[in-house]
Amino acid sequence: MKKKKGIQKCKQRCYDVAPIFASIKHNHGFKRSMLKGLDKVTIKIGLLAMAHNLRKKTA
């Protein structure tokens, strides 16, 4: 991460990933999972990601 390419990727992450998590938190009200177990949480996050992608696709 200390090399030039790593620094560029780290800066790009702010534009690629961070707004998606903010949108999921704000628009879907998802701040914390009430489920227990990695499998259940993985499914929940997957469903939230699909909902986000569908919302983007239709907009």
C-alpha distance matrix in Angstrom:
0.0 3.8 5.5 7.8 7.6 4.2 5.8 8.9 8.4 7.7 10.8 12.7 12.6 14.8 17.3 17.3 17.2 18.2 21.6 22.6 22.3 24.1 26.8 27.3 27.7 30.1 32.0 32.4 32.6 30.2 28.8 29.3 30.5 34.0 33.8 33.3 31.7 28.6 30.7 32.4 29.3 27.6 30.7 30.8 27.3 28.1 31.3 29.6 27.1 30.2 32.1 29.3 29.1 32.9 33.1 30.8 32.8 36.1 35.2
3.8 0.0 3.8 6.6 8.2 6.1 6.3 9.9 10.7 10.0 12.2 14.7 15.2 16.9 19.4 19.9 20.2 20.8 24.1 25.5 25.2 26.7 29.5 30.3 30.5 32.6 34.8 35.4 35.4 33.2 31.6 32.3 33.7 37.2 37.1 36.6 35.1 32.1 34.4 35.9 32.8 31.2 34.4 34.4 30.8 31.8 34.9 33.0 30.6 33.7 35.4 32.5 32.4 36.1 36.1 33.7 35.8 39.0 37.9
5.5 3.8 0.0 3.8 5.6 5.3 6.3 8.8 10.1 10.7 12.5 14.4 15.6 17.7 19.6 20.0 20.9 21.9 25.0 26.3 26.5 28.1 30.6 31.5 32.2 34.1 36.0 36.7 37.1 34.9 33.7 34.5 35.8 39.3 39.1 38.7 37.0 33.8 35.7 37.4 34.4 32.5 35.5 35.7 32.0 32.6 35.7 34.0 31.2 34.0 35.9 33.0 32.4 36.2 36.3 33.6 35.4 38.7 37.6
7.8 6.6 3.8 0.0 3.8 5.5 5.2 6.3 8.8 10.0 10.8 12.4 14.5 16.3 17.7 18.4 19.9 21.0 23.6 25.2 26.0 27.3 29.5 30.8 31.6 33.3 35.0 36.1 36.7 34.8 33.8 35.0 36.4 40.0 40.0 39.9 38.4 35.1 36.8 38.3 35.2 33.2 35.9 35.9 32.2 32.6 35.5 33.6 30.7 33.4 35.1 31.9 31.2 34.9 34.9 31.9 33.6 36.9 35.6
7.6 8.2 5.6 3.8 0.0 3.8 5.5 5.1 6.3 8.7 10.0 10.6 12.5 15.0 16.0 16.1 17.6 19.3 21.9 23.0 24.0 25.7 27.6 28.7 29.9 31.7 33.1 34.0 34.9 32.9 32.2 33.3 34.4 38.1 37.8 37.7 36.1 32.7 34.1 35.7 32.7 30.4 33.0 33.3 29.5 29.6 32.5 30.9 27.8 30.3 32.2 29.2 28.3 31.9 32.2 29.2 30.7 34.1 33.1
4.2 6.1 5.3 5.5 3.8 0.0 3.8 5.4 5.1 6.2 8.7 9.8 10.7 13.2 15.0 15.0 15.8 17.2 20.2 21.2 21.6 23.5 25.7 26.6 27.4 29.5 31.1 31.8 32.4 30.2 29.3 30.2 31.3 34.9 34.7 34.5 33.0 29.7 31.4 32.9 29.8 27.8 30.6 30.8 27.1 27.5 30.5 28.8 26.0 28.8 30.7 27.7 27.2 30.9 31.1 28.5 30.3 33.6 32.7
5.8 6.3 6.3 5.2 5.5 3.8 0.0 3.8 5.5 5.1 6.3 8.6 10.0 11.6 13.5 14.4 15.4 16.1 19.0 20.7 21.1 22.3 24.7 26.1 26.6 28.3 30.2 31.3 31.7 29.8 28.7 30.0 31.6 35.2 35.4 35.5 34.3 31.2 33.0 34.2 30.9 29.2 31.9 31.6 27.9 28.6 31.3 29.2 26.6 29.5 31.0 27.8 27.5 31.2 31.0 28.3 30.4 33.5 32.1
8.9 9.9 8.8 6.3 5.1 5.4 3.8 0.0 3.8 5.4 5.2 6.2 8.7 10.5 11.4 12.3 14.1 15.3 17.6 19.2 20.3 21.5 23.5 25.1 26.1 27.5 29.0 30.3 31.1 29.5 28.8 30.3 31.8 35.6 35.7 36.1 34.9 31.7 33.2 34.2 31.0 29.0 31.4 31.1 27.3 27.7 30.2 28.1 25.2 27.8 29.3 26.0 25.4 29.0 28.7 25.8 27.7 30.8 29.4
8.4 10.7 10.1 8.8 6.3 5.1 5.5 3.8 0.0 3.8 5.4 5.0 6.3 9.1 10.2 10.0 11.4 13.1 15.7 16.7 17.7 19.5 21.3 22.5 23.7 25.4 26.8 27.7 28.6 26.7 26.2 27.5 28.7 32.5 32.4 32.7 31.4 28.1 29.4 30.6 27.4 25.3 27.8 27.6 23.8 24.1 26.8 24.9 22.0 24.6 26.3 23.2 22.5 26.2 26.3 23.5 25.3 28.7 27.6
7.7 10.0 10.7 10.0 8.7 6.2 5.1 5.4 3.8 0.0 3.8 5.4 5.2 7.2 9.6 10.1 10.5 11.3 14.3 15.7 16.1 17.5 19.9 21.0 21.7 23.5 25.3 26.2 26.7 24.8 23.9 25.2 26.8 30.5 30.7 31.0 30.0 26.9 28.7 29.6 26.2 24.6 27.2 26.7 22.9 23.8 26.4 24.2 21.7 24.7 26.1 22.9 22.9 26.6 26.3 23.9 26.2 29.3 28.0
10.8 12.2 12.5 10.8 10.0 8.7 6.3 5.2 5.4 3.8 0.0 3.8 5.4 5.7 7.5 9.3 10.6 10.8 13.2 15.3 16.2 16.9 19.1 20.9 21.6 22.8 24.6 26.0 26.6 25.2 24.4 26.2 28.1 31.8 32.4 33.1 32.4 29.4 31.0 31.6 28.1 26.6 28.9 28.1 24.3 25.2 27.4 24.9 22.4 25.3 26.2 22.8 22.8 26.3 25.6 22.9 25.4 28.2 26.5
12.7 14.7 14.4 12.4 10.6 9.8 8.6 6.2 5.0 5.4 3.8 0.0 3.8 5.4 5.4 6.3 8.5 9.9 11.7 13.3 14.9 15.9 17.5 19.3 20.6 21.8 23.0 24.5 25.5 24.2 23.9 25.8 27.4 31.1 31.5 32.4 31.5 28.4 29.6 30.1 26.8 25.0 27.0 26.3 22.5 22.9 25.1 22.7 19.9 22.4 23.6 20.1 19.7 23.2 22.7 19.8 22.0 25.0 23.5
12.6 15.2 15.6 14.5 12.5 10.7 10.0 8.7 6.3 5.2 5.4 3.8 0.0 3.8 5.3 5.0 5.5 6.9 9.5 10.7 11.7 13.2 15.1 16.4 17.5 19.2 20.6 21.6 22.5 20.8 20.5 22.2 23.6 27.4 27.8 28.6 27.8 24.8 26.1 26.6 23.2 21.5 23.7 22.9 19.1 19.8 22.1 19.7 17.0 20.0 21.1 17.8 17.8 21.5 21.1 18.7 21.1 24.1 22.8
14.8 16.9 17.7 16.3 15.0 13.2 11.6 10.5 9.1 7.2 5.7 5.4 3.8 0.0 3.8 5.8 6.1 5.3 7.5 10.0 10.7 11.2 13.4 15.4 16.0 17.1 18.9 20.4 21.0 19.8 19.3 21.5 23.5 27.2 28.0 29.2 28.9 26.2 27.6 27.6 24.1 22.9 24.9 23.6 19.9 21.0 22.8 19.9 17.7 20.8 21.3 17.8 18.3 21.8 20.7 18.4 21.3 23.9 22.1
17.3 19.4 19.6 17.7 16.0 15.0 13.5 11.4 10.2 9.6 7.5 5.4 5.3 3.8 0.0 3.8 6.2 6.5 6.8 9.2 11.2 11.5 12.7 15.1 16.4 17.0 18.2 20.0 21.2 20.4 20.5 23.0 24.8 28.5 29.3 30.7 30.4 27.6 28.6 28.5 25.1 23.7 25.2 23.9 20.2 20.8 22.3 19.5 17.0 19.5 19.9 16.2 16.3 19.6 18.5 15.7 18.4 21.0 19.1
17.3 19.9 20.0 18.4 16.1 15.0 14.4 12.3 10.0 10.1 9.3 6.3 5.0 5.8 3.8 0.0 3.8 6.3 6.9 7.6 10.0 11.4 12.1 13.8 15.7 16.9 17.5 18.8 20.4 19.2 19.7 21.7 23.0 26.7 27.1 28.5 27.8 24.9 25.6 25.7 22.5 20.7 22.1 21.1 17.4 17.6 19.3 16.9 14.0 16.5 17.3 13.9 13.5 17.1 16.5 13.8 16.2 19.2 18.0
17.2 20.2 20.9 19.9 17.6 15.8 15.4 14.1 11.4 10.5 10.6 8.5 5.5 6.1 6.2 3.8 0.0 3.8 5.7 5.5 6.8 9.0 10.2 11.2 12.8 14.6 15.6 16.4 17.6 16.0 16.2 18.1 19.4 23.1 23.5 24.8 24.3 21.5 22.4 22.4 19.1 17.5 19.2 18.1 14.3 15.1 16.9 14.3 11.8 14.9 15.8 12.5 13.0 16.6 16.1 14.2 16.9 19.7 18.7
18.2 20.8 21.9 21.0 19.3 17.2 16.1 15.3 13.1 11.3 10.8 9.9 6.9 5.3 6.5 6.3 3.8 0.0 3.8 5.4 5.4 6.3 8.7 10.1 10.8 12.3 14.1 15.2 15.8 14.5 14.2 16.5 18.5 22.2 23.2 24.7 24.7 22.2 23.6 23.1 19.5 18.7 20.4 18.7 15.1 16.7 18.1 15.0 13.3 16.7 16.8 13.5 14.8 18.2 17.0 15.4 18.7 21.0 19.5
21.6 24.1 25.0 23.6 21.9 20.2 19.0 17.6 15.7 14.3 13.2 11.7 9.5 7.5 6.8 6.9 5.7 3.8 0.0 3.8 5.5 4.9 6.0 8.6 9.8 10.3 11.5 13.3 14.4 14.0 14.4 17.2 19.2 22.8 24.0 26.0 26.2 24.0 24.9 24.0 20.6 19.9 20.9 18.9 15.6 16.8 17.5 14.2 12.7 15.5 15.0 11.4 12.9 15.9 14.1 12.5 16.0 17.9 16.1
22.6 25.5 26.3 25.2 23.0 21.2 20.7 19.2 16.7 15.7 15.3 13.3 10.7 10.0 9.2 7.6 5.5 5.4 3.8 0.0 3.8 5.4 5.1 6.2 8.6 9.9 10.3 11.3 12.9 12.0 13.1 15.6 16.9 20.5 21.3 23.4 23.4 21.1 21.7 20.8 17.6 16.6 17.4 15.4 12.1 13.1 13.8 10.6 8.9 11.8 11.5 8.1 9.7 12.8 11.7 10.5 13.8 15.9 14.9
22.3 25.2 26.5 26.0 24.0 21.6 21.1 20.3 17.7 16.1 16.2 14.9 11.7 10.7 11.2 10.0 6.8 5.4 5.5 3.8 0.0 3.8 5.4 5.1 6.1 8.5 9.9 10.2 10.9 9.3 9.8 12.1 13.8 17.4 18.5 20.5 20.8 18.8 19.8 18.8 15.3 14.9 16.2 13.9 10.7 12.7 13.5 10.1 9.4 12.9 12.6 9.8 12.2 15.1 14.0 13.6 16.9 18.8 17.9
24.1 26.7 28.1 27.3 25.7 23.5 22.3 21.5 19.5 17.5 16.9 15.9 13.2 11.2 11.5 11.4 9.0 6.3 4.9 5.4 3.8 0.0 3.8 5.5 5.1 6.0 8.3 9.7 9.9 9.6 9.8 13.0 15.3 18.7 20.4 22.7 23.5 21.9 23.0 21.5 18.1 18.2 19.2 16.4 13.7 15.8 16.0 12.3 12.2 15.3 14.1 11.2 13.9 16.4 14.4 14.1 17.8 19.1 17.5
26.8 29.5 30.6 29.5 27.6 25.7 24.7 23.5 21.3 19.9 19.1 17.5 15.1 13.4 12.7 12.1 10.2 8.7 6.0 5.1 5.4 3.8 0.0 3.8 5.4 5.1 5.5 7.5 9.0 9.4 11.0 14.1 15.9 19.1 20.7 23.3 24.2 22.6 23.1 21.3 18.3 18.2 18.4 15.6 13.2 14.7 14.2 10.5 10.5 12.9 11.1 8.2 11.2 13.1 10.8 10.9 14.6 15.5 14.1
27.3 30.3 31.5 30.8 28.7 26.6 26.1 25.1 22.5 21.0 20.9 19.3 16.4 15.4 15.1 13.8 11.2 10.1 8.6 6.2 5.1 5.5 3.8 0.0 3.8 5.6 5.5 5.2 6.9 6.3 8.5 11.2 12.5 15.6 17.0 19.7 20.6 19.2 19.6 17.6 14.7 14.8 14.9 11.9 9.7 11.6 11.0 7.2 8.1 10.8 9.2 7.1 10.6 12.5 10.9 11.8 15.1 16.2 15.6
27.7 30.5 32.2 31.6 29.9 27.4 26.6 26.1 23.7 21.7 21.6 20.6 17.5 16.0 16.4 15.7 12.8 10.8 9.8 8.6 6.1 5.1 5.4 3.8 0.0 3.8 6.0 5.8 5.0 4.7 5.6 9.0 11.3 14.3 16.4 19.1 20.5 19.5 20.5 18.4 15.2 16.1 16.6 13.3 11.5 14.2 13.7 10.0 11.5 14.3 12.6 10.9 14.4 16.2 14.3 15.3 18.8 19.6 18.6
30.1 32.6 34.1 33.3 31.7 29.5 28.3 27.5 25.4 23.5 22.8 21.8 19.2 17.1 17.0 16.9 14.6 12.3 10.3 9.9 8.5 6.0 5.1 5.6 3.8 0.0 3.8 5.8 5.3 7.3 8.5 12.1 14.5 17.1 19.4 22.4 24.0 23.2 23.9 21.6 18.6 19.5 19.6 16.2 14.6 16.9 15.8 12.1 13.6 15.9 13.4 11.5 15.1 16.3 13.7 14.8 18.4 18.6 17.1
32.0 34.8 36.0 35.0 33.1 31.1 30.2 29.0 26.8 25.3 24.6 23.0 20.6 18.9 18.2 17.5 15.6 14.1 11.5 10.3 9.9 8.3 5.5 5.5 6.0 3.8 0.0 3.8 5.7 8.1 10.6 13.8 15.4 17.7 19.7 22.9 24.4 23.5 23.7 21.2 18.6 19.3 18.7 15.3 14.1 15.8 14.0 10.5 12.1 13.6 10.6 9.2 12.8 13.3 10.5 12.3 15.6 15.4 14.2
32.4 35.4 36.7 36.1 34.0 31.8 31.3 30.3 27.7 26.2 26.0 24.5 21.6 20.4 20.0 18.8 16.4 15.2 13.3 11.3 10.2 9.7 7.5 5.2 5.8 5.8 3.8 0.0 3.8 5.4 8.8 11.3 12.2 14.3 16.1 19.5 21.1 20.5 20.4 17.7 15.4 16.4 15.5 12.0 11.4 13.3 11.2 8.0 10.6 12.1 9.2 8.9 12.7 13.1 11.2 13.6 16.5 16.4 16.1
32.6 35.4 37.1 36.7 34.9 32.4 31.7 31.1 28.6 26.7 26.6 25.5 22.5 21.0 21.2 20.4 17.6 15.8 14.4 12.9 10.9 9.9 9.0 6.9 5.0 5.3 5.7 3.8 0.0 3.8 6.2 9.0 10.7 12.6 15.1 18.4 20.5 20.3 20.9 18.0 15.5 17.2 16.8 13.0 12.7 15.3 13.7 10.5 13.3 15.3 12.7 12.4 16.2 16.9 14.9 17.0 20.1 20.1 19.5
30.2 33.2 34.9 34.8 32.9 30.2 29.8 29.5 26.7 24.8 25.2 24.2 20.8 19.8 20.4 19.2 16.0 14.5 14.0 12.0 9.3 9.6 9.4 6.3 4.7 7.3 8.1 5.4 3.8 0.0 3.8 5.9 7.4 9.9 12.2 15.2 17.0 16.7 17.5 14.8 12.0 13.7 13.8 10.2 9.6 12.7 11.7 8.7 11.5 14.0 12.3 12.0 15.6 16.9 15.7 17.5 20.4 21.1 20.8
28.8 31.6 33.7 33.8 32.2 29.3 28.7 28.8 26.2 23.9 24.4 23.9 20.5 19.3 20.5 19.7 16.2 14.2 14.4 13.1 9.8 9.8 11.0 8.5 5.6 8.5 10.6 8.8 6.2 3.8 0.0 3.8 7.0 9.7 12.4 14.8 16.9 16.6 18.2 15.8 12.7 14.8 15.7 12.3 11.4 15.0 14.7 11.8 14.1 17.1 15.7 15.0 18.5 20.2 18.9 20.3 23.5 24.3 23.8
29.3 32.3 34.5 35.0 33.3 30.2 30.0 30.3 27.5 25.2 26.2 25.8 22.2 21.5 23.0 21.7 18.1 16.5 17.2 15.6 12.1 13.0 14.1 11.2 9.0 12.1 13.8 11.3 9.0 5.9 3.8 0.0 3.8 6.4 9.0 11.2 13.4 13.7 15.5 13.1 10.1 12.9 14.1 10.9 10.7 14.5 14.5 12.4 14.9 17.8 17.0 16.8 20.1 21.8 21.1 22.6 25.5 26.5 26.4
30.5 33.7 35.8 36.4 34.4 31.3 31.6 31.8 28.7 26.8 28.1 27.4 23.6 23.5 24.8 23.0 19.4 18.5 19.2 16.9 13.8 15.3 15.9 12.5 11.3 14.5 15.4 12.2 10.7 7.4 7.0 3.8 0.0 3.8 5.4 7.9 10.2 10.7 12.2 9.5 6.9 10.2 11.1 8.2 9.0 12.5 12.6 11.4 14.1 16.6 16.2 16.8 19.8 21.2 21.1 23.0 25.4 26.4 26.9
34.0 37.2 39.3 40.0 38.1 34.9 35.2 35.6 32.5 30.5 31.8 31.1 27.4 27.2 28.5 26.7 23.1 22.2 22.8 20.5 17.4 18.7 19.1 15.6 14.3 17.1 17.7 14.3 12.6 9.9 9.7 6.4 3.8 0.0 3.8 6.7 10.0 11.8 12.9 9.8 8.6 12.3 12.6 10.0 11.8 15.0 14.6 14.0 17.1 19.1 18.5 19.6 22.6 23.6 23.6 25.8 28.0 28.8 29.4
33.8 37.1 39.1 40.0 37.8 34.7 35.4 35.7 32.4 30.7 32.4 31.5 27.8 28.0 29.3 27.1 23.5 23.2 24.0 21.3 18.5 20.4 20.7 17.0 16.4 19.4 19.7 16.1 15.1 12.2 12.4 9.0 5.4 3.8 0.0 3.8 6.7 8.7 9.5 6.4 6.1 9.9 10.1 8.5 10.9 13.5 13.5 13.9 16.6 18.3 18.4 19.9 22.4 23.5 24.0 26.1 28.0 29.0 30.1
33.3 36.6 38.7 39.9 37.7 34.5 35.5 36.1 32.7 31.0 33.1 32.4 28.6 29.2 30.7 28.5 24.8 24.7 26.0 23.4 20.5 22.7 23.3 19.7 19.1 22.4 22.9 19.5 18.4 15.2 14.8 11.2 7.9 6.7 3.8 0.0 3.8 6.9 8.4 6.7 6.9 10.3 11.4 10.8 12.8 15.2 16.0 16.6 18.8 20.7 21.3 22.6 24.8 26.2 27.0 28.8 30.6 31.9 33.0
31.7 35.1 37.0 38.4 36.1 33.0 34.3 34.9 31.4 30.0 32.4 31.5 27.8 28.9 30.4 27.8 24.3 24.7 26.2 23.4 20.8 23.5 24.2 20.6 20.5 24.0 24.4 21.1 20.5 17.0 16.9 13.4 10.2 10.0 6.7 3.8 0.0 3.8 5.5 5.6 6.3 8.6 10.2 10.9 12.4 14.3 15.7 16.8 18.4 20.2 21.5 22.7 24.4 26.0 27.3 28.8 30.3 32.0 33.4
28.6 32.1 33.8 35.1 32.7 29.7 31.2 31.7 28.1 26.9 29.4 28.4 24.8 26.2 27.6 24.9 21.5 22.2 24.0 21.1 18.8 21.9 22.6 19.2 19.5 23.2 23.5 20.5 20.3 16.7 16.6 13.7 10.7 11.8 8.7 6.9 3.8 0.0 3.8 5.6 5.2 5.9 8.6 9.9 10.5 12.0 14.2 15.3 16.2 18.1 19.9 20.8 22.2 24.1 25.6 26.7 28.1 30.2 31.5
30.7 34.4 35.7 36.8 34.1 31.4 33.0 33.2 29.4 28.7 31.0 29.6 26.1 27.6 28.6 25.6 22.4 23.6 24.9 21.7 19.8 23.0 23.1 19.6 20.5 23.9 23.7 20.4 20.9 17.5 18.2 15.5 12.2 12.9 9.5 8.4 5.5 3.8 0.0 3.8 5.6 5.1 6.3 8.7 10.1 10.5 12.4 14.4 15.3 16.5 18.5 20.0 21.0 22.5 24.4 25.8 26.7 28.7 30.4
32.4 35.9 37.4 38.3 35.7 32.9 34.2 34.2 30.6 29.6 31.6 30.1 26.6 27.6 28.5 25.7 22.4 23.1 24.0 20.8 18.8 21.5 21.3 17.6 18.4 21.6 21.2 17.7 18.0 14.8 15.8 13.1 9.5 9.8 6.4 6.7 5.6 5.6 3.8 0.0 3.8 5.4 5.2 6.3 8.7 9.8 10.7 12.5 14.3 15.4 16.7 18.5 20.0 21.2 22.7 24.5 25.7 27.2 28.8
29.3 32.8 34.4 35.2 32.7 29.8 30.9 31.0 27.4 26.2 28.1 26.8 23.2 24.1 25.1 22.5 19.1 19.5 20.6 17.6 15.3 18.1 18.3 14.7 15.2 18.6 18.6 15.4 15.5 12.0 12.7 10.1 6.9 8.6 6.1 6.9 6.3 5.2 5.6 3.8 0.0 3.8 5.4 5.0 6.1 8.4 9.8 10.5 12.2 14.2 15.3 16.4 18.2 19.9 21.0 22.5 24.1 25.8 27.0
27.6 31.2 32.5 33.2 30.4 27.8 29.2 29.0 25.3 24.6 26.6 25.0 21.5 22.9 23.7 20.7 17.5 18.7 19.9 16.6 14.9 18.2 18.2 14.8 16.1 19.5 19.3 16.4 17.2 13.7 14.8 12.9 10.2 12.3 9.9 10.3 8.6 5.9 5.1 5.4 3.8 0.0 3.8 5.5 5.2 6.1 8.6 9.9 10.4 12.2 14.2 15.2 16.3 18.2 19.9 21.0 22.2 24.3 25.8
30.7 34.4 35.5 35.9 33.0 30.6 31.9 31.4 27.8 27.2 28.9 27.0 23.7 24.9 25.2 22.1 19.2 20.4 20.9 17.4 16.2 19.2 18.4 14.9 16.6 19.6 18.7 15.5 16.8 13.8 15.7 14.1 11.1 12.6 10.1 11.4 10.2 8.6 6.3 5.2 5.4 3.8 0.0 3.8 5.5 5.0 6.2 8.7 9.8 10.5 12.3 14.2 15.2 16.4 18.3 19.9 20.8 22.5 24.3
30.8 34.4 35.7 35.9 33.3 30.8 31.6 31.1 27.6 26.7 28.1 26.3 22.9 23.6 23.9 21.1 18.1 18.7 18.9 15.4 13.9 16.4 15.6 11.9 13.3 16.2 15.3 12.0 13.0 10.2 12.3 10.9 8.2 10.0 8.5 10.8 10.9 9.9 8.7 6.3 5.0 5.5 3.8 0.0 3.8 5.4 5.2 6.3 8.6 9.9 10.6 12.4 14.3 15.4 16.6 18.5 19.9 21.3 22.7
27.3 30.8 32.0 32.2 29.5 27.1 27.9 27.3 23.8 22.9 24.3 22.5 19.1 19.9 20.2 17.4 14.3 15.1 15.6 12.1 10.7 13.7 13.2 9.7 11.5 14.6 14.1 11.4 12.7 9.6 11.4 10.7 9.0 11.8 10.9 12.8 12.4 10.5 10.1 8.7 6.1 5.2 5.5 3.8 0.0 3.8 5.4 5.0 6.1 8.6 9.8 10.4 12.2 14.2 15.2 16.4 18.2 20.0 21.1
28.1 31.8 32.6 32.6 29.6 27.5 28.6 27.7 24.1 23.8 25.2 22.9 19.8 21.0 20.8 17.6 15.1 16.7 16.8 13.1 12.7 15.8 14.7 11.6 14.2 16.9 15.8 13.3 15.3 12.7 15.0 14.5 12.5 15.0 13.5 15.2 14.3 12.0 10.5 9.8 8.4 6.1 5.0 5.4 3.8 0.0 3.8 5.4 5.0 6.2 8.6 9.8 10.5 12.2 14.1 15.3 16.3 18.4 20.0
31.3 34.9 35.7 35.5 32.5 30.5 31.3 30.2 26.8 26.4 27.4 25.1 22.1 22.8 22.3 19.3 16.9 18.1 17.5 13.8 13.5 16.0 14.2 11.0 13.7 15.8 14.0 11.2 13.7 11.7 14.7 14.5 12.6 14.6 13.5 16.0 15.7 14.2 12.4 10.7 9.8 8.6 6.2 5.2 5.4 3.8 0.0 3.8 5.4 5.1 6.2 8.6 9.8 10.5 12.2 14.2 15.1 16.5 18.3
29.6 33.0 34.0 33.6 30.9 28.8 29.2 28.1 24.9 24.2 24.9 22.7 19.7 19.9 19.5 16.9 14.3 15.0 14.2 10.6 10.1 12.3 10.5 7.2 10.0 12.1 10.5 8.0 10.5 8.7 11.8 12.4 11.4 14.0 13.9 16.6 16.8 15.3 14.4 12.5 10.5 9.9 8.7 6.3 5.0 5.4 3.8 0.0 3.8 5.4 5.1 6.1 8.6 9.9 10.5 12.4 14.2 15.5 16.6
27.1 30.6 31.2 30.7 27.8 26.0 26.6 25.2 22.0 21.7 22.4 19.9 17.0 17.7 17.0 14.0 11.8 13.3 12.7 8.9 9.4 12.2 10.5 8.1 11.5 13.6 12.1 10.6 13.3 11.5 14.1 14.9 14.1 17.1 16.6 18.8 18.4 16.2 15.3 14.3 12.2 10.4 9.8 8.6 6.1 5.0 5.4 3.8 0.0 3.8 5.4 5.0 6.1 8.6 9.8 10.6 12.2 14.3 15.4
30.2 33.7 34.0 33.4 30.3 28.8 29.5 27.8 24.6 24.7 25.3 22.4 20.0 20.8 19.5 16.5 14.9 16.7 15.5 11.8 12.9 15.3 12.9 10.8 14.3 15.9 13.6 12.1 15.3 14.0 17.1 17.8 16.6 19.1 18.3 20.7 20.2 18.1 16.5 15.4 14.2 12.2 10.5 9.9 8.6 6.2 5.1 5.4 3.8 0.0 3.8 5.4 5.0 6.1 8.5 9.8 10.3 12.2 14.2
32.1 35.4 35.9 35.1 32.2 30.7 31.0 29.3 26.3 26.1 26.2 23.6 21.1 21.3 19.9 17.3 15.8 16.8 15.0 11.5 12.6 14.1 11.1 9.2 12.6 13.4 10.6 9.2 12.7 12.3 15.7 17.0 16.2 18.5 18.4 21.3 21.5 19.9 18.5 16.7 15.3 14.2 12.3 10.6 9.8 8.6 6.2 5.1 5.4 3.8 0.0 3.8 5.5 5.1 6.1 8.6 9.8 10.7 12.3
29.3 32.5 33.0 31.9 29.2 27.7 27.8 26.0 23.2 22.9 22.8 20.1 17.8 17.8 16.2 13.9 12.5 13.5 11.4 8.1 9.8 11.2 8.2 7.1 10.9 11.5 9.2 8.9 12.4 12.0 15.0 16.8 16.8 19.6 19.9 22.6 22.7 20.8 20.0 18.5 16.4 15.2 14.2 12.4 10.4 9.8 8.6 6.1 5.0 5.4 3.8 0.0 3.8 5.5 5.1 6.3 8.6 10.1 10.7
29.1 32.4 32.4 31.2 28.3 27.2 27.5 25.4 22.5 22.9 22.8 19.7 17.8 18.3 16.3 13.5 13.0 14.8 12.9 9.7 12.2 13.9 11.2 10.6 14.4 15.1 12.8 12.7 16.2 15.6 18.5 20.1 19.8 22.6 22.4 24.8 24.4 22.2 21.0 20.0 18.2 16.3 15.2 14.3 12.2 10.5 9.8 8.6 6.1 5.0 5.5 3.8 0.0 3.8 5.4 5.1 6.1 8.7 10.0
32.9 36.1 36.2 34.9 31.9 30.9 31.2 29.0 26.2 26.6 26.3 23.2 21.5 21.8 19.6 17.1 16.6 18.2 15.9 12.8 15.1 16.4 13.1 12.5 16.2 16.3 13.3 13.1 16.9 16.9 20.2 21.8 21.2 23.6 23.5 26.2 26.0 24.1 22.5 21.2 19.9 18.2 16.4 15.4 14.2 12.2 10.5 9.9 8.6 6.1 5.1 5.5 3.8 0.0 3.8 5.4 5.0 6.2 8.5
33.1 36.1 36.3 34.9 32.2 31.1 31.0 28.7 26.3 26.3 25.6 22.7 21.1 20.7 18.5 16.5 16.1 17.0 14.1 11.7 14.0 14.4 10.8 10.9 14.3 13.7 10.5 11.2 14.9 15.7 18.9 21.1 21.1 23.6 24.0 27.0 27.3 25.6 24.4 22.7 21.0 19.9 18.3 16.6 15.2 14.1 12.2 10.5 9.8 8.5 6.1 5.1 5.4 3.8 0.0 3.8 5.5 5.4 6.2
30.8 33.7 33.6 31.9 29.2 28.5 28.3 25.8 23.5 23.9 22.9 19.8 18.7 18.4 15.7 13.8 14.2 15.4 12.5 10.5 13.6 14.1 10.9 11.8 15.3 14.8 12.3 13.6 17.0 17.5 20.3 22.6 23.0 25.8 26.1 28.8 28.8 26.7 25.8 24.5 22.5 21.0 19.9 18.5 16.4 15.3 14.2 12.4 10.6 9.8 8.6 6.3 5.1 5.4 3.8 0.0 3.8 5.6 5.3
32.8 35.8 35.4 33.6 30.7 30.3 30.4 27.7 25.3 26.2 25.4 22.0 21.1 21.3 18.4 16.2 16.9 18.7 16.0 13.8 16.9 17.8 14.6 15.1 18.8 18.4 15.6 16.5 20.1 20.4 23.5 25.5 25.4 28.0 28.0 30.6 30.3 28.1 26.7 25.7 24.1 22.2 20.8 19.9 18.2 16.3 15.1 14.2 12.2 10.3 9.8 8.6 6.1 5.0 5.5 3.8 0.0 3.8 5.6
36.1 39.0 38.7 36.9 34.1 33.6 33.5 30.8 28.7 29.3 28.2 25.0 24.1 23.9 21.0 19.2 19.7 21.0 17.9 15.9 18.8 19.1 15.5 16.2 19.6 18.6 15.4 16.4 20.1 21.1 24.3 26.5 26.4 28.8 29.0 31.9 32.0 30.2 28.7 27.2 25.8 24.3 22.5 21.3 20.0 18.4 16.5 15.5 14.3 12.2 10.7 10.1 8.7 6.2 5.4 5.6 3.8 0.0 3.8
35.2 37.9 37.6 35.6 33.1 32.7 32.1 29.4 27.6 28.0 26.5 23.5 22.8 22.1 19.1 18.0 18.7 19.5 16.1 14.9 17.9 17.5 14.1 15.6 18.6 17.1 14.2 16.1 19.5 20.8 23.8 26.4 26.9 29.4 30.1 33.0 33.4 31.5 30.4 28.8 27.0 25.8 24.3 22.7 21.1 20.0 18.3 16.6 15.4 14.2 12.3 10.7 10.0 8.5 6.2 5.3 5.6 3.8 0.0
